Amino acid sequence: MNIWFVHKNFPGQYRRLAPFFAKRRDCSVVGIGEVIRQRTEGARHYTYEAPEPSSPSTHGYVWNLETAVRRSVEAARLALKLKRQGLRPDIVCSHPGWGDTLYFREVFPDAKFLSYQEFFYRPAGSDLGFDPEFGNKNMLDAMCRVRTKNAVNLLSLDLADWNVCPTHWQRAQFPEEFQPKMSVIHDGIDTKVAKPDRAAKLSLKGRLPISLSAHDEVITFSVRNLEPYRGFHIFMRALPELMRRRPKAHFLVAGGDEVSYGTRPPEGTTFRRMLFEEVRERIDADRLHFLGRLPYERFLTVLQISSAHVYLTYPFVLSWSMLEAMAAECLVVASKTPPVEEVLVDGENGLLFDFFSPEALSETVCRALDDRDLARTLRKNARATIVANYDFERVCLPRQVELIEQVASGALPAS
């Protein structure tokens, strides 16, 4: 079986799946992207030319579509070149969010296409308009923009023989007519790596160098970028009360200063600077440690020494980091928002609080830390949830492999 994995920043969601197939003797794997972030042993890798940016004269609603079309053309040119060299896929697995494979069927009309559908934008009921503080001033403009932004999603849905989505809530955001051709299978968590280690230690350099372990009180917060979409503003506003009630606790904050989603801060600043300035007079800055973006091993150490791990998100794509925290047996305190509620059940494997309430965040964290029996139960149940339902090797991989083999053979599965 000839399998092509296509992702703008390869391997993306295929970081574990591509190596599995590359090791199979009956498979030939090709990885394609604008950028190859990580090479897969045993696979062939190809990059296409980065597309020209959208024209300044293009209407703002269709910038995303124009860039996707430009990218699709470059990717199709690469595909045609590979075809002339004798390479042909039996199945193309792609993340269509950037439009890479929109014209692949024109090059490979006999191939099967399995699309990883991550998110369909809605004018109401999900991320748009959820947070008035950082929302769009002109909601009509924003609603029209996201409706047009779905053009790439709709083209990819029309292209695909089948689709896969990581959570049921994310699947439910797509138009009903496409949902019957969409399986729900998470990317999976490597629970052999993301696991508890009560002997873990983390050394921090700074004005006051310290070493922290699971025996210290450590409250953690980790996202790709420190931004409102992941509730960074709520976490920061909870710090004054949390620090007052937990005088010995240290607070570890991991994440970059860029913006992955949503509103950008005023030019010349970052959300980290803005929100630190907002609370700096009411906190003990020596107990607040901004770690930036971390290598994965150090990120896991942060989780392993955590006394309580805080996770917030708009109703949007669920972060891998929350599931990895649960796999590491963290005491997870999370916002009561979808799709968090699909995984975390309040009082069973974690605790939920109102996204917009820093007070509720503080109270929930403190309640959990003060009740050791509850914390112990929640930690054990958190890992058990991930092992039972999201373990890559035992749960997600077999389902992903079965789906790819079915789609490649033309025997499309039941939804």
Steps between C-alpha positions, in 0.01 A plus 500: 500500500633840397405756767560872466473719810454868414520778758618857460740447792568128460446279695245695708226263610683214325805511726428151636292352219752559219785316680272202566423450131859578399611194699257266322656302217180509299484881506680783326470836678540848355491814718415832332488850641599859448737431789629169635514553876603144579615228264349152517750216483430278202286759319575727204450871557414775254428870536312733270577866442352739756212686334499870430293691757151615417476817298447821703207580272320176589196536723589411859236227520676293231866548597498154653343346190739676262803386699360145509454502124855628447629228735290236325650592165856465633416167665330372183807591295709291737249213477513511119880494510494194728245332274734544204768331709275199542365571849127452559307483827236242579377731774572862592459590868500876542416785732310724257499812716757674281372362171804292401308218330206685342621412147654160569201313359560669167852351506406163653137427405523137615641570848291494818494805726469497880481851649575598858222747575599709799250785522202648317437865587158598625355853528350401836530223758876449498802732517366803314335743743574278800717757680365857467818651645714377212227465243451682173366852517302438182330162547328509161839541335644215707209270420532565127876446518479158669223387266731576207795344683315168488539495120823300533329258741209450262726440201696242699181328616389471139843358405523239776384142473488496881585728791632464853452737793662488848195564722124458476439868573733609220322260263166649602611844377508377140189514279271206569515374142874431536497343847398150381834483314705598803655266759596625847850378587739702713866535400589310815726554801818302563423397855835320529668841477233725649484335841543588868846524653495607864882517496506770230680826577511833320778755546420863424758768442424861573535767762430231761611158361286219637441129455143370508362148536169325555547559873463876448173677429514581129211635294552467126356651183621395154389593149671556164457877528381717788178642356130550581385202290667278760382707796833657592328820614276308738793310648702818556206676667461205737862530618456770769245294691681171434827642627330642806344165587804288400792695649754223433392409147704565188327566169652365179369646173615343173423650160622740237418865436358454152130476414368173361133593495277803524563861593853637509625733776580864424810542287822499699379285786388144582216353704760383752627854556152651500359263759810497717479879522132469592573285807864571591420722799284224653724195458834367619694509172776280646255208508383546141725337240449552127673210328438582134459214256650180634661192348261208543708329770507814714129555442436150637713577804283806566193275494663236720575746781162674473274516805217641288494559125271772365360478147258740333373532146230668297262247337765403247755233413599296806872527582715189517653651815186446709492130414874471563451663840234244584728219378772632733251465788461874548221643709333684210283803569341609171243734353147370458508534122470258210680286403665487846178355641522212252808371684496645849205420727470734798576322824603174331828560315547873552318816600318754284433870556333789318742628233429866573549482878852545641338464842358158410839395364671598827236335717506176297880470509511564873218255572683230308834567668343496847321168446781248455271200472302669222821606324639148513181355351480759225864445402459122472176531306649760267774266383258207484278704265785568258636145512153354434384740230791697351808279523672520161642149480207298635195709412552770238763340277300180427196709410702736281671212320169322442347820362790569262496142372124509449505830314799394287317183397182687412301325773378812672410455869176576671503842664 
